[in-house]
Amino acid sequence: MVDMEWTPRLETAFKRLQDRKKSLTSTTTTFTPDETKTTQEVDAFLTDSKKHECVDLELIKRVSALLLKYSSSTGDSGGATVSSEDWIHTMIKGSNVYVPKAVPKERSPELEKLMDKYKSQVAEKEYNRMIASIDRDSPSSAASSTIAYNLRQDMKDLKDVKAHAIGIVNVLYTGGAVFTAVFMISAHFTEDVGMRVLLSFLAFVLIVACEAYLYHRHAQTAAGGSKAKRVKALPEDVVVNSVTIGKEKSA
């Protein structure tokens, strides 16, 4: 059985069948049992006080057939216009197949309590995970802090290596520039190429040694004279308590 959504167009068609049935009852027209059954179903459907949401498609087909039959049997001048509204495709225009809404199943109280318990547990775990980074007593917080510190230390070491590499390149570039400058200037003092190369090489070694010494002192000063050590994570059963020791003032 297929039901269609109840629309004002269908309601108008059903009422039109009632009116035509009443107009034909006063005449000598005889009705078949099927016609009588259809009109009775239409009357019962319209007189029902319940709010209708759907109607049987078979009933719509029978109503359309009766309307077409009655409109062809009458000799009204407006019969053609009325007949166009009696076709089933016109009657169900704007209506769709009725799909009843699914009724949600009722859960038992025990199941509801169990679901609430699981939801609260999941919410508590999620909350603890969110505040783990700020809870110092949490083991996961200590591990996360250690990993973050080591990661920052690795980034710092990488930056130091990059800075050292740039410093070495700068020293070599400066030495090369001094070598070239001394080689070109020494041409005004001597024409011996070997002597010029020797003087340039001595200047190169001297400037590189000075630059290396100054850079070494700068690196030691920047590092604070000691290399930072990695922090190892403490076991979970170790508890560190901070105690402040101060001198008692004598009265």
Secondary structure, DSSP 8 states (H G I E B T S, - for coil): --EEE--HHHHHHHHHHHHHHHHHHTTT----HHHHHHHHHHHHHHH--S---EEEHHHHHHHHHHHHHHHHHS--TTHHHHHHTTSHHHHTTT--B-----------HHHHHHHHHHHHHHHHHHHHHHSTTT-TT-HHHHHHHHHHHHHHHHHHHHHHHHHHHHHHHHHHHHHHHHHHHHHHHGGGT---HHHHHHHHHHHHHHHHHHHHHHHHHHHHHHHTTS---------TT--------------
